[in-house]
Amino acid sequence: MQLDVRAMGLDETGIIVEYFHSSTPEHLDTLGVDPTRLPDPDRWRQNFEREYAQPLEQRTSFQVIWLVDQEIVGFSTVDKLRYGEQANMHLHIVIADRRQAGLGVEFVRRSAALYFETLQLQRLFCQPNALNTAPNRTLQAAGFRYVKTLMTAPSPLNYRQPITRWVLERQPEELGL
């Protein structure tokens, strides 16, 4: 089985729109997503077009795609991006039978490495719903450090919920120190 993580092209961002708009209310609830907060698909695509038109250093988001044997199985995104500083990561496996199959840890590690390198990050945060055990275990196994649990709406798509904040920090040896 060959895993690959790479930057998502603008022409591939439809997978994000489709994933959220085709997910069941139960699955969205597991993610802490309020379906009434999902942008209209056309507006969402236009937002991606505007974002991709920006120089990387000025973007507020960045997306990567996850592949198994060249088949798209998921994606990761960062938002609240401050190039050279930090970002908030989100992770999604879009093919239901690929969830909880042991792929997440490696996808998260590879995504984090790509984010650190491409976006020159110092810190990468992830804030999954505290009640959704799969991403919390995945982040811990991938080397993220627990920060705290709190009540918040972690993104514009989410309702207020308990989240677990995790962080991965760039190591001094990666900085050439």
N, C-alpha and C positions, 0 to 999 in steps of 0.2 A: 504494500500500500504506500503510495507516494503522496505526502502532504506538501502543500505549497501555500504560502502567504505572500500576497503582492498588493501593491497599490491598486485601488479600484479605479477603473476608467469611468469617465462621465457616462458613457454608453451602458455601463453596468449598474448605475445607481438605481435603476428601476427595480432591482431585486429588493432594495430596502423598502421602497414604496409598496411593492407587491406583498412583501412579507408582513408588514404591519396591517395593511388593508385586507388581507386574506386570512389573518389569524383569527381564531375563535375568541369570543369574549373571555372565556376561561383562561386561555393561554395569555392573552393580554393582561389579565388580572394577575397571573403569576409573575409577570414582568413589572407589575405596578403601573401599567399604561392605561390611561383613560381613553377609550375609543372616541369619545367626543372631542378630544384634543388633537386627533390626527389631522394634519393638513390635507386639504383637497389634493388628490394625486397630481393634477396639472400644476398647481401652485408649488407643490413639493419639488417637482421636476425643475421648475423654473428657479427655485432656490438653489438647487444643485448647480444649475447652469451658471448662475451668478457667482457662486462660491468657487467653482472650478475656473472661472475667468480671472480670478484674483491670483497674484503671485503667491507662492507657497507661504512666504513670510508674513503675508497679510490675511491669510485665511483663518477662519474661526473653527473650521472642522476639517477632518481628513478621514478617508475611508480605505479599508483594506478588504480584500476578498479571501475567503478560505476555500481551498480546493483539496479534494481527495481524488487521486487518479484523474486529474483534470476536470472533475465534476464539481461545480459550485455547491458547497454544503453549508456555507455560512459567511458571516462578515463581522467585522469589527469597525467601530467608528470612534473618533474622538471629537469632542466638542469642548467649548470653553477653552479653546486652544490659544495659548500664548507662546508663540514660536520662540524656541530657545529656553523656555522656562517649564511650562507644565500644560497638561491637558487632562480631560476626564474621558476614560475609555468605556465603551459599551461593547458587549459581545453577544452574538446571536447565531445559533445553528438553525438554519431554515428548514432542513429536512428532518422531520420529526424522528424517523427511525435512526438518525445519526446522533441524536441527543443521548447523553449518558452512555456513550460508546467508548469513552476513554480518549477522545480526540481533543477535548477542550484545553487541557494543560499545555499540550504542545502548540496548539493554535495561539493560545494566549502568550506563551513565551516568544514565539516567532513574531507575533503582532507587536509586542512590547519592544523587541529588538528593532523592528522596522520603524516604529514611532520614535524611539530614542535617536536612531541614526538619521532618519529623514527630517525630523522636526527639531533635532538638536535639543531634545527635552532634558531637563534635570530631574523631573518628577512626573510620574504617571499615576493618576488616581482612578479608582473604579468604585462605584457605589451601588451594588445590586440591592434589590429588595432583601431585607434581612431574613424574610421568611422563605426565600427561594434558596434552598441549601446547595443546589448544584453549582451556581457560579461562585458562591462563597468558598466552597471546598476547592474549586478549580483555582481560584486566585491564590489561596493559601499554598496549594501544591506547586503553583507556578512561581512562588517566591515573593509574592506580595506580602507586606506587613500590615497587620490589623491596626487601624487607627482608633476608631470608635464606632458606636452605633448611635444613631440619632433619628429624629423625625424630620423629614423634609420632602419636598418634591424635587428629585434630582435633575429633572429636565422638563422642558415645556410639555412633553407628552405625558408626564407622570402626575398622578395625584399624590397628596401628602401621605407618606408611608414610613415605616421604619426601614432605614437603609444601614448597611454596614460599609463604612469607608475603609478602603484598602489603599496602600501606596507602594509603588516600586520606585526606588531612587537610583539614579545613575551612580555607579560605583567609581571611586577615585581612579582605579586602574583603567577604566574606560575613558577617562578624561586625560590620560597620559601623565598622571601625577606619580 
